[in-house]
Amino acid sequence: MTVQCGCCGAEITSTDRIDYRLNRPEQLLGVPGERLGAPTGGLLVGPDGDSYIRCLLPVRLTGGTEIVFGAWTQISKVDAMYAHAVWDNDEQYANLRVTGTFANVIKPWDVLGVPVEAAVLNTDELPYFTAHPLLEREWDRDEVLCRIRHPLPVPVRETLGEVWTIERTEGMRCVVDGRTVRFTSPDRRVALDVYADLTGGSVSDFLGAVLDGYPASAEHSVEHNGPELRHAFWLSEVIDGHEEQVFHGHVVRPGTMISVRCVHRYPVDRAWAQHVLNSVRYIG
């Protein structure tokens, strides 16, 4: 389905369900693969015989989105043996029920080691968690999805410097590189930096200090809205041997600024770069 962006009215793609497969059980991270047993695609055995089953955890998010984690639960060896025995028999698999302890870390929650229950709801799928703390309520969409740094099929609002938020476009990976936050995809890149101004000067003076050295002949736009100043300009730059379009945007408030640098190759993405800047919000 499509929804409208709250900052510029543009249509953006959304989805009702996001499937996200978690890594190995926390206890098995770093264990060489040859020391693990995998009787089926949904069962895993550690070097000490500890047994795990992968189950589906549907978490309701605000805005009508659901994220379904493929997560591990530690179960008894007896339950693991029974699950292995019925895994490929639909009639018996349909009656599979297990109890155990949750074996993955999922931020922002503290759920590692909590008691859980799971059952088969559909013989074509892994068991679903039927008792788990995250099933009890609806959770804030951006608070959950911003913790996932891998590309997602929906846009996500990220918080920077505790006072700014910005939309990470669907399909972009998030990487923290020192003080710079980067969003990347094959054809687009965004670099974000937050600056503090302790001089007490005007927002125009603050912006001028940051822009010192940039060509004055670039295509500039400036917009004042109360205490906020928004500024942007375009340049063509050769990066790694290719001519790229570079959009520099700044949103300035007394004492703080966010710098947004969008790089893209195709002129049609100018609207996307402007959308990224438009999505900046001050929450301080």
Contacts in CASP RR format, 6 or more apart in sequence:
PFRMAT RR
TARGET T0000
AUTHOR 0000-0000-0000
METHOD contacts of the structure
MODEL  1
MTVQCGCCGAEITSTDRIDYRLNRPEQLLGVPGERLGAPTGGLLVGPDGD
SYIRCLLPVRLTGGTEIVFGAWTQISKVDAMYAHAVWDNDEQYANLRVTG
TFANVIKPWDVLGVPVEAAVLNTDELPYFTAHPLLEREWDRDEVLCRIRH
PLPVPVRETLGEVWTIERTEGMRCVVDGRTVRFTSPDRRVALDVYADLTG
GSVSDFLGAVLDGYPASAEHSVEHNGPELRHAFWLSEVIDGHEEQVFHGH
VVRPGTMISVRCVHRYPVDRAWAQHVLNSVRYIG
1 14 0 8 1.000
1 15 0 8 1.000
1 16 0 8 1.000
2 11 0 8 1.000
2 12 0 8 1.000
2 13 0 8 1.000
2 14 0 8 1.000
3 11 0 8 1.000
3 12 0 8 1.000
3 14 0 8 1.000
4 10 0 8 1.000
4 11 0 8 1.000
4 12 0 8 1.000
5 11 0 8 1.000
5 12 0 8 1.000
5 155 0 8 1.000
5 167 0 8 1.000
5 275 0 8 1.000
5 279 0 8 1.000
7 167 0 8 1.000
7 275 0 8 1.000
7 278 0 8 1.000
7 279 0 8 1.000
7 281 0 8 1.000
8 274 0 8 1.000
8 275 0 8 1.000
8 278 0 8 1.000
8 279 0 8 1.000
10 271 0 8 1.000
10 275 0 8 1.000
12 155 0 8 1.000
12 170 0 8 1.000
13 153 0 8 1.000
13 154 0 8 1.000
13 170 0 8 1.000
14 65 0 8 1.000
14 154 0 8 1.000
15 65 0 8 1.000
15 153 0 8 1.000
15 154 0 8 1.000
16 64 0 8 1.000
16 65 0 8 1.000
16 66 0 8 1.000
17 65 0 8 1.000
17 66 0 8 1.000
17 67 0 8 1.000
17 68 0 8 1.000
18 65 0 8 1.000
18 66 0 8 1.000
18 67 0 8 1.000
18 68 0 8 1.000
18 145 0 8 1.000
18 152 0 8 1.000
18 153 0 8 1.000
18 154 0 8 1.000
19 67 0 8 1.000
19 68 0 8 1.000
19 70 0 8 1.000
20 67 0 8 1.000
20 68 0 8 1.000
20 69 0 8 1.000
20 70 0 8 1.000
20 148 0 8 1.000
20 150 0 8 1.000
21 69 0 8 1.000
21 70 0 8 1.000
22 69 0 8 1.000
22 70 0 8 1.000
22 71 0 8 1.000
22 72 0 8 1.000
22 104 0 8 1.000
22 106 0 8 1.000
23 29 0 8 1.000
23 104 0 8 1.000
24 30 0 8 1.000
24 31 0 8 1.000
24 44 0 8 1.000
24 72 0 8 1.000
25 44 0 8 1.000
25 52 0 8 1.000
25 72 0 8 1.000
25 74 0 8 1.000
25 103 0 8 1.000
25 104 0 8 1.000
26 103 0 8 1.000
26 104 0 8 1.000
26 105 0 8 1.000
26 112 0 8 1.000
27 50 0 8 1.000
27 74 0 8 1.000
27 103 0 8 1.000
28 36 0 8 1.000
28 44 0 8 1.000
28 46 0 8 1.000
28 52 0 8 1.000
31 46 0 8 1.000
31 47 0 8 1.000
35 46 0 8 1.000
35 47 0 8 1.000
36 44 0 8 1.000
36 45 0 8 1.000
36 46 0 8 1.000
36 47 0 8 1.000
37 44 0 8 1.000
37 45 0 8 1.000
37 46 0 8 1.000
38 44 0 8 1.000
38 45 0 8 1.000
39 45 0 8 1.000
39 80 0 8 1.000
39 84 0 8 1.000
39 87 0 8 1.000
40 83 0 8 1.000
40 84 0 8 1.000
40 87 0 8 1.000
40 88 0 8 1.000
41 54 0 8 1.000
42 53 0 8 1.000
42 54 0 8 1.000
42 87 0 8 1.000
42 126 0 8 1.000
43 51 0 8 1.000
43 52 0 8 1.000
43 53 0 8 1.000
43 54 0 8 1.000
43 80 0 8 1.000
43 83 0 8 1.000
43 84 0 8 1.000
43 87 0 8 1.000
44 51 0 8 1.000
44 52 0 8 1.000
44 53 0 8 1.000
44 54 0 8 1.000
44 72 0 8 1.000
45 51 0 8 1.000
45 52 0 8 1.000
45 80 0 8 1.000
46 52 0 8 1.000
49 77 0 8 1.000
50 74 0 8 1.000
51 74 0 8 1.000
51 75 0 8 1.000
51 76 0 8 1.000
51 77 0 8 1.000
51 79 0 8 1.000
51 80 0 8 1.000
52 72 0 8 1.000
52 73 0 8 1.000
52 74 0 8 1.000
52 75 0 8 1.000
52 80 0 8 1.000
52 103 0 8 1.000
53 72 0 8 1.000
53 73 0 8 1.000
53 75 0 8 1.000
53 79 0 8 1.000
53 80 0 8 1.000
53 83 0 8 1.000
53 98 0 8 1.000
53 118 0 8 1.000
53 127 0 8 1.000
54 70 0 8 1.000
54 71 0 8 1.000
54 72 0 8 1.000
54 73 0 8 1.000
54 126 0 8 1.000
55 70 0 8 1.000
55 71 0 8 1.000
55 72 0 8 1.000
55 73 0 8 1.000
55 98 0 8 1.000
55 118 0 8 1.000
55 126 0 8 1.000
55 127 0 8 1.000
55 128 0 8 1.000
55 129 0 8 1.000
56 68 0 8 1.000
56 69 0 8 1.000
56 70 0 8 1.000
56 71 0 8 1.000
56 125 0 8 1.000
56 126 0 8 1.000
56 127 0 8 1.000
56 128 0 8 1.000
56 129 0 8 1.000
57 68 0 8 1.000
57 69 0 8 1.000
57 70 0 8 1.000
57 71 0 8 1.000
57 128 0 8 1.000
57 129 0 8 1.000
57 132 0 8 1.000
57 134 0 8 1.000
57 135 0 8 1.000
58 66 0 8 1.000
58 67 0 8 1.000
58 68 0 8 1.000
58 128 0 8 1.000
58 129 0 8 1.000
58 135 0 8 1.000
59 66 0 8 1.000
59 67 0 8 1.000
59 68 0 8 1.000
59 69 0 8 1.000
59 134 0 8 1.000
59 135 0 8 1.000
59 139 0 8 1.000
59 144 0 8 1.000
60 66 0 8 1.000
60 137 0 8 1.000
60 138 0 8 1.000
60 139 0 8 1.000
61 67 0 8 1.000
61 138 0 8 1.000
61 139 0 8 1.000
61 140 0 8 1.000
61 141 0 8 1.000
61 144 0 8 1.000
61 145 0 8 1.000
62 138 0 8 1.000
62 139 0 8 1.000
62 140 0 8 1.000
62 141 0 8 1.000
63 141 0 8 1.000
64 141 0 8 1.000
65 141 0 8 1.000
65 154 0 8 1.000
67 144 0 8 1.000
67 145 0 8 1.000
69 104 0 8 1.000
69 106 0 8 1.000
70 126 0 8 1.000
71 102 0 8 1.000
71 103 0 8 1.000
71 104 0 8 1.000
71 106 0 8 1.000
71 129 0 8 1.000
72 102 0 8 1.000
72 103 0 8 1.000
72 104 0 8 1.000
73 98 0 8 1.000
73 100 0 8 1.000
73 101 0 8 1.000
73 102 0 8 1.000
73 103 0 8 1.000
73 116 0 8 1.000
73 118 0 8 1.000
73 129 0 8 1.000
74 100 0 8 1.000
74 101 0 8 1.000
74 103 0 8 1.000
74 113 0 8 1.000
75 83 0 8 1.000
75 98 0 8 1.000
75 99 0 8 1.000
75 100 0 8 1.000
76 100 0 8 1.000
79 98 0 8 1.000
79 99 0 8 1.000
82 96 0 8 1.000
83 96 0 8 1.000
83 98 0 8 1.000
85 92 0 8 1.000
86 92 0 8 1.000
86 93 0 8 1.000
86 95 0 8 1.000
86 96 0 8 1.000
87 93 0 8 1.000
90 123 0 8 1.000
93 120 0 8 1.000
93 123 0 8 1.000
94 120 0 8 1.000
94 123 0 8 1.000
95 120 0 8 1.000
96 119 0 8 1.000
96 120 0 8 1.000
96 127 0 8 1.000
97 117 0 8 1.000
97 118 0 8 1.000
97 119 0 8 1.000
97 120 0 8 1.000
98 117 0 8 1.000
98 118 0 8 1.000
98 119 0 8 1.000
98 127 0 8 1.000
99 115 0 8 1.000
99 116 0 8 1.000
99 117 0 8 1.000
99 118 0 8 1.000
100 115 0 8 1.000
100 116 0 8 1.000
100 117 0 8 1.000
101 113 0 8 1.000
101 114 0 8 1.000
101 115 0 8 1.000
101 116 0 8 1.000
102 111 0 8 1.000
102 112 0 8 1.000
102 113 0 8 1.000
102 114 0 8 1.000
102 115 0 8 1.000
102 116 0 8 1.000
102 132 0 8 1.000
103 112 0 8 1.000
103 113 0 8 1.000
104 111 0 8 1.000
104 112 0 8 1.000
105 111 0 8 1.000
105 112 0 8 1.000
106 134 0 8 1.000
107 147 0 8 1.000
108 143 0 8 1.000
108 144 0 8 1.000
108 147 0 8 1.000
109 133 0 8 1.000
109 134 0 8 1.000
111 132 0 8 1.000
111 133 0 8 1.000
111 134 0 8 1.000
114 132 0 8 1.000
114 133 0 8 1.000
115 131 0 8 1.000
116 129 0 8 1.000
116 131 0 8 1.000
116 132 0 8 1.000
117 129 0 8 1.000
117 130 0 8 1.000
117 131 0 8 1.000
117 132 0 8 1.000
118 127 0 8 1.000
118 128 0 8 1.000
118 129 0 8 1.000
118 130 0 8 1.000
119 127 0 8 1.000
119 128 0 8 1.000
119 130 0 8 1.000
120 127 0 8 1.000
120 128 0 8 1.000
121 127 0 8 1.000
121 128 0 8 1.000
129 135 0 8 1.000
142 156 0 8 1.000
142 157 0 8 1.000
142 158 0 8 1.000
145 152 0 8 1.000
145 154 0 8 1.000
145 156 0 8 1.000
146 156 0 8 1.000
146 157 0 8 1.000
146 158 0 8 1.000
146 159 0 8 1.000
146 168 0 8 1.000
146 174 0 8 1.000
148 156 0 8 1.000
149 173 0 8 1.000
149 174 0 8 1.000
149 175 0 8 1.000
150 173 0 8 1.000
151 170 0 8 1.000
151 171 0 8 1.000
151 172 0 8 1.000
151 173 0 8 1.000
151 185 0 8 1.000
152 170 0 8 1.000
152 171 0 8 1.000
153 170 0 8 1.000
153 171 0 8 1.000
154 170 0 8 1.000
155 167 0 8 1.000
155 168 0 8 1.000
155 169 0 8 1.000
155 170 0 8 1.000
156 167 0 8 1.000
156 168 0 8 1.000
157 165 0 8 1.000
157 166 0 8 1.000
157 167 0 8 1.000
157 168 0 8 1.000
157 279 0 8 1.000
158 165 0 8 1.000
158 166 0 8 1.000
158 167 0 8 1.000
158 168 0 8 1.000
158 174 0 8 1.000
158 181 0 8 1.000
159 165 0 8 1.000
159 283 0 8 1.000
160 166 0 8 1.000
160 181 0 8 1.000
160 192 0 8 1.000
160 194 0 8 1.000
160 258 0 8 1.000
161 194 0 8 1.000
162 284 0 8 1.000
163 194 0 8 1.000
163 253 0 8 1.000
163 256 0 8 1.000
163 282 0 8 1.000
163 283 0 8 1.000
163 284 0 8 1.000
164 194 0 8 1.000
164 251 0 8 1.000
164 256 0 8 1.000
164 258 0 8 1.000
164 280 0 8 1.000
164 281 0 8 1.000
164 282 0 8 1.000
164 283 0 8 1.000
165 280 0 8 1.000
165 281 0 8 1.000
165 283 0 8 1.000
166 192 0 8 1.000
166 258 0 8 1.000
166 260 0 8 1.000
166 276 0 8 1.000
166 279 0 8 1.000
166 280 0 8 1.000
166 281 0 8 1.000
167 275 0 8 1.000
167 276 0 8 1.000
167 279 0 8 1.000
168 174 0 8 1.000
168 183 0 8 1.000
168 190 0 8 1.000
169 183 0 8 1.000
169 185 0 8 1.000
169 188 0 8 1.000
169 190 0 8 1.000
169 272 0 8 1.000
169 276 0 8 1.000
171 185 0 8 1.000
172 183 0 8 1.000
172 184 0 8 1.000
172 185 0 8 1.000
172 188 0 8 1.000
172 190 0 8 1.000
173 183 0 8 1.000
173 184 0 8 1.000
173 185 0 8 1.000
174 181 0 8 1.000
174 182 0 8 1.000
174 183 0 8 1.000
175 181 0 8 1.000
175 182 0 8 1.000
175 183 0 8 1.000
175 184 0 8 1.000
176 182 0 8 1.000
179 193 0 8 1.000
179 194 0 8 1.000
180 191 0 8 1.000
180 192 0 8 1.000
180 193 0 8 1.000
181 191 0 8 1.000
181 192 0 8 1.000
181 193 0 8 1.000
182 189 0 8 1.000
182 190 0 8 1.000
182 191 0 8 1.000
182 192 0 8 1.000
183 189 0 8 1.000
183 190 0 8 1.000
183 192 0 8 1.000
184 190 0 8 1.000
187 264 0 8 1.000
187 265 0 8 1.000
187 266 0 8 1.000
187 269 0 8 1.000
188 262 0 8 1.000
188 263 0 8 1.000
188 264 0 8 1.000
188 269 0 8 1.000
188 272 0 8 1.000
189 262 0 8 1.000
189 263 0 8 1.000
189 264 0 8 1.000
190 260 0 8 1.000
190 261 0 8 1.000
190 262 0 8 1.000
190 263 0 8 1.000
190 276 0 8 1.000
191 259 0 8 1.000
191 260 0 8 1.000
191 261 0 8 1.000
191 263 0 8 1.000
192 258 0 8 1.000
192 259 0 8 1.000
192 260 0 8 1.000
192 261 0 8 1.000
193 258 0 8 1.000
193 259 0 8 1.000
194 256 0 8 1.000
194 257 0 8 1.000
194 258 0 8 1.000
194 259 0 8 1.000
195 206 0 8 1.000
195 210 0 8 1.000
195 256 0 8 1.000
195 257 0 8 1.000
195 258 0 8 1.000
195 259 0 8 1.000
196 255 0 8 1.000
196 256 0 8 1.000
197 206 0 8 1.000
197 254 0 8 1.000
197 255 0 8 1.000
197 256 0 8 1.000
197 257 0 8 1.000
198 255 0 8 1.000
199 205 0 8 1.000
199 206 0 8 1.000
200 254 0 8 1.000
200 255 0 8 1.000
201 254 0 8 1.000
203 227 0 8 1.000
203 228 0 8 1.000
203 229 0 8 1.000
203 252 0 8 1.000
203 253 0 8 1.000
203 254 0 8 1.000
204 229 0 8 1.000
206 252 0 8 1.000
206 255 0 8 1.000
206 257 0 8 1.000
207 229 0 8 1.000
207 231 0 8 1.000
207 250 0 8 1.000
207 252 0 8 1.000
207 257 0 8 1.000
210 250 0 8 1.000
210 257 0 8 1.000
210 259 0 8 1.000
211 231 0 8 1.000
211 250 0 8 1.000
214 233 0 8 1.000
214 248 0 8 1.000
215 235 0 8 1.000
218 233 0 8 1.000
218 234 0 8 1.000
218 235 0 8 1.000
219 233 0 8 1.000
219 234 0 8 1.000
220 231 0 8 1.000
220 232 0 8 1.000
220 233 0 8 1.000
221 231 0 8 1.000
221 232 0 8 1.000
221 233 0 8 1.000
222 229 0 8 1.000
222 230 0 8 1.000
222 231 0 8 1.000
223 229 0 8 1.000
223 230 0 8 1.000
223 231 0 8 1.000
224 230 0 8 1.000
227 253 0 8 1.000
227 254 0 8 1.000
228 251 0 8 1.000
228 252 0 8 1.000
228 253 0 8 1.000
228 282 0 8 1.000
229 250 0 8 1.000
229 251 0 8 1.000
229 252 0 8 1.000
229 253 0 8 1.000
230 249 0 8 1.000
230 250 0 8 1.000
230 251 0 8 1.000
230 252 0 8 1.000
230 277 0 8 1.000
231 249 0 8 1.000
231 250 0 8 1.000
231 252 0 8 1.000
232 247 0 8 1.000
232 248 0 8 1.000
232 249 0 8 1.000
232 250 0 8 1.000
232 274 0 8 1.000
232 277 0 8 1.000
233 247 0 8 1.000
233 248 0 8 1.000
233 249 0 8 1.000
234 245 0 8 1.000
234 246 0 8 1.000
234 247 0 8 1.000
234 248 0 8 1.000
234 270 0 8 1.000
235 245 0 8 1.000
235 246 0 8 1.000
235 248 0 8 1.000
236 243 0 8 1.000
236 244 0 8 1.000
236 245 0 8 1.000
236 246 0 8 1.000
237 243 0 8 1.000
237 244 0 8 1.000
237 246 0 8 1.000
238 244 0 8 1.000
239 246 0 8 1.000
239 263 0 8 1.000
242 265 0 8 1.000
243 265 0 8 1.000
244 263 0 8 1.000
244 264 0 8 1.000
244 265 0 8 1.000
245 263 0 8 1.000
245 264 0 8 1.000
245 265 0 8 1.000
245 266 0 8 1.000
245 267 0 8 1.000
245 269 0 8 1.000
245 270 0 8 1.000
245 273 0 8 1.000
246 261 0 8 1.000
246 262 0 8 1.000
246 263 0 8 1.000
247 260 0 8 1.000
247 261 0 8 1.000
247 262 0 8 1.000
247 263 0 8 1.000
247 264 0 8 1.000
247 270 0 8 1.000
247 273 0 8 1.000
247 274 0 8 1.000
247 277 0 8 1.000
248 259 0 8 1.000
248 260 0 8 1.000
248 261 0 8 1.000
249 259 0 8 1.000
249 260 0 8 1.000
249 261 0 8 1.000
249 262 0 8 1.000
249 277 0 8 1.000
250 257 0 8 1.000
250 258 0 8 1.000
250 259 0 8 1.000
250 260 0 8 1.000
251 257 0 8 1.000
251 258 0 8 1.000
251 260 0 8 1.000
251 277 0 8 1.000
251 280 0 8 1.000
251 282 0 8 1.000
253 282 0 8 1.000
258 280 0 8 1.000
260 276 0 8 1.000
260 277 0 8 1.000
260 280 0 8 1.000
262 272 0 8 1.000
262 273 0 8 1.000
262 276 0 8 1.000
262 277 0 8 1.000
264 270 0 8 1.000
264 272 0 8 1.000
264 273 0 8 1.000
END
